[in-house]
Amino acid sequence: MSITKSLSRPGSSFVKRALLLCLLTGGQSCFAITELAPYDLQVLVEKLGASFKVQASYIAPVSQCEAYTFLTDYEDVKTIPGIVESKVRRRNGNKVTVERLIEERVLLFPIQLRSEVEFTELPNQGLNFIQIKGDNKAYSGTWRLHSNEKGVLVRYASIIEPDSVIPNGIIEYFMRNNIRKGFEMMAEGMERSRDTLSLACR
């Protein structure tokens, strides 16, 4: 399997880019980003054997319903770079299967990432997700939403076992330079879309 062969990821509208973020997460046993501004963003990556545990949180100035609407807009790829295709393939009750294609360039390496992820929707509370097909060996996690005085606290947690074909140097570079930015872009996307999200929640 070549480097440009699909990897995988889970994704709300991934969950958006978080999947790519997590797919390529690695490098050190534990890497924490403690900068809180903007959005009080916090990110922690911890190595667990062949897998990685990723935790992130941020505060977005939206309501719980608005944040949930953003996360479940699975086919919206406009706000997050890297996702070039995202299609809902099946809906069954509160379970939604989403197929995604992500294309990125890390250093000089082009990366293509395909995945099929099943989301279990918990209305206005968050999402559970698990990769059911893709190039990662395993990927699963949760999104949780909690209202507070500043808006909504968004919490993300996942366990990922990436494809070992990815060079360690690329994984570490991506982790150090892209993970925080990806979650920050999601928070910005929620804030920018607030008017549209508000209409959907009326």
Buried (B, 14 or more C-beta within 10 A) or exposed (E): EEBEEBBBBBBBBBBBBBBBBBBBBBBEEEBEBEEEEEBBBBBBBBBEEEBBBBBBBBBBEBBBBBBBBBBBBBEBBEBBBBBEEBEEEEEEEEEBBBBBBBBBEBEEBEBBBBBBBBBBBBEBEBBBBBBEEBBBBBBBBBBBBBBEEEBBBBBBBBBBBBBEEBEEEBBBBBBBEBBBBBBBBBBBBBBEBBEEBBEEBE
